[in-house]
Amino acid sequence: MNRNIFGIDGKKALEKLMKEPENQEKPAAKEPVKAAIKDDYIYLPDVKLYVAKQRSLLGYNWQQAREELAKNNEKMLSPLEFATFLQALSSGNREMQSLYEDITAVRNSWRTEWLDAKFSKSGILNKHSITYHKFSQAGSIEEVTEQLDSNTLMKDKQISLDDWLANPTKQGLPRKDVKKGSLYYWFPRNNYVARFGADAGRADLYCIRDPWDSYSALGVRRAKFKA
């Protein structure tokens, strides 16, 4: 029997095919986000940010918190900065991992914090936009408004916290192909803002919160620039 296929011995071709995946170069593992403890802050050298260990301005609404922070040239974390911060904590030392658990764990006591993201829809095509703030190279606070990344997940879904943090969009939100999990995600709606919270029932990433909401357990995590 002729085992040649297109002039190639079928058995040899199959053996070659089975060996090829083993010889292919594997994607490099993602390096952990660098972080260091500096008094009451976690320092993230790659993004030149000091991020407060604890929430403050409890009971302030989103607008009040943003304005109060700006008085000291501080700001709340954007979704991308928050995701980077959580990544750093999850791969850090015992104190950092304890802080990660305090922010994300489903357990008694409600812990929630504002994130620096406001969503809108505008233009003829009614496109979604996100407004947030960032530090310039000189350390001043700049406002940024840009179209929402087209890869952003735009439906409510229970997602994997780990998968979101490992591969967020360029604006820090979950991607369309994010894996399923136990984190409740509420996709961006017009004129709403973002916040993250956890309690005894579940953990949530909200992009549908009223910027005028205020609760005693709702605060903000200060971020300041390090030149």
Backbone hydrogen bonds, N-H to C=O, Kabsch-Sander energy under -0.5 kcal/mol:
donor,donor_aa,acceptor,acceptor_aa,energy
3,R,1,M,-0.7
5,I,8,I,-3.5
8,I,5,I,-1.6
10,G,3,R,-2.2
13,A,9,D,-2.5
14,L,10,G,-2.2
15,E,11,K,-2.2
16,K,12,K,-2.4
17,L,13,A,-2.2
18,M,14,L,-2.2
19,K,15,E,-1.4
20,E,16,K,-1.6
22,E,19,K,-0.8
23,N,19,K,-1.1
23,N,20,E,-0.7
24,Q,20,E,-1.2
36,A,43,Y,-1.7
38,K,36,A,-0.5
38,K,41,Y,-2.9
41,Y,38,K,-1.9
42,I,51,V,-3.0
43,Y,36,A,-3.6
43,Y,41,Y,-0.5
44,L,42,I,-0.5
44,L,49,L,-3.1
47,V,44,L,-1.0
48,K,44,L,-0.8
49,L,44,L,-1.7
50,Y,224,K,-2.9
51,V,42,I,-2.6
51,V,49,L,-0.5
52,A,222,R,-2.8
53,K,40,D,-2.6
56,S,220,V,-2.9
59,G,215,Y,-0.9
59,G,218,L,-2.4
60,Y,57,L,-1.8
62,W,211,P,-1.3
63,Q,211,P,-1.0
65,A,61,N,-2.7
66,R,62,W,-2.2
67,E,63,Q,-2.3
68,E,64,Q,-2.5
69,L,65,A,-2.3
70,A,66,R,-1.8
71,K,67,E,-0.9
71,K,68,E,-0.6
72,N,69,L,-1.6
73,N,70,A,-1.7
74,E,69,L,-2.2
75,K,223,A,-2.1
80,L,171,Q,-0.6
82,F,78,S,-2.8
83,A,79,P,-2.4
84,T,80,L,-2.2
85,F,81,E,-2.5
86,L,82,F,-2.6
87,Q,83,A,-2.2
88,A,84,T,-2.2
89,L,85,F,-2.2
90,S,86,L,-2.5
91,S,87,Q,-1.3
92,G,89,L,-1.3
97,Q,93,N,-2.6
98,S,94,R,-2.1
99,L,95,E,-1.9
100,Y,96,M,-2.3
101,E,97,Q,-2.2
102,D,98,S,-2.0
103,I,99,L,-1.7
104,T,100,Y,-2.4
105,A,101,E,-2.6
107,R,105,A,-1.0
107,R,199,D,-0.6
111,R,198,A,-2.7
112,T,217,A,-1.2
113,E,196,F,-2.8
114,W,219,G,-2.5
115,L,194,A,-2.6
116,D,77,L,-3.2
117,A,115,L,-1.7
118,K,131,T,-2.1
119,F,192,Y,-2.9
120,S,129,S,-1.9
122,S,127,K,-1.9
126,N,123,G,-1.1
127,K,122,S,-1.6
129,S,120,S,-3.1
130,I,146,E,-2.6
131,T,118,K,-2.6
132,Y,144,V,-2.4
134,K,142,E,-2.4
136,S,140,S,-3.1
139,G,136,S,-1.3
142,E,134,K,-3.4
144,V,132,Y,-3.3
146,E,130,I,-2.1
148,L,128,H,-2.6
152,T,149,D,-2.0
153,L,174,P,-2.5
157,K,185,Y,-1.8
159,I,157,K,-0.6
159,I,183,L,-3.3
160,S,179,K,-2.4
161,L,159,I,-0.5
164,W,160,S,-2.3
165,L,161,L,-2.5
166,A,162,D,-2.1
167,N,163,D,-1.5
169,T,173,L,-2.7
172,G,169,T,-2.0
176,K,151,N,-2.1
178,V,175,R,-1.7
181,G,158,Q,-0.9
183,L,159,I,-2.5
184,Y,203,A,-2.7
185,Y,157,K,-2.3
185,Y,183,L,-0.5
186,W,205,L,-2.4
187,F,185,Y,-0.6
189,R,207,C,-1.5
191,N,119,F,-2.3
192,Y,189,R,-1.6
193,V,209,R,-2.7
194,A,115,L,-0.6
194,A,117,A,-1.4
195,R,206,Y,-2.0
196,F,113,E,-2.3
197,G,204,D,-2.3
198,A,111,R,-2.4
199,D,202,R,-2.1
204,D,197,G,-3.2
205,L,184,Y,-3.1
206,Y,195,R,-2.7
206,Y,204,D,-0.6
207,C,186,W,-1.0
209,R,193,V,-2.2
213,D,210,D,-2.0
218,L,215,Y,-1.2
219,G,112,T,-2.0
219,G,217,A,-0.6
220,V,56,S,-2.2
222,R,220,V,-0.6
223,A,75,K,-1.7
224,K,50,Y,-2.4
225,F,73,N,-0.5
226,K,48,K,-2.1
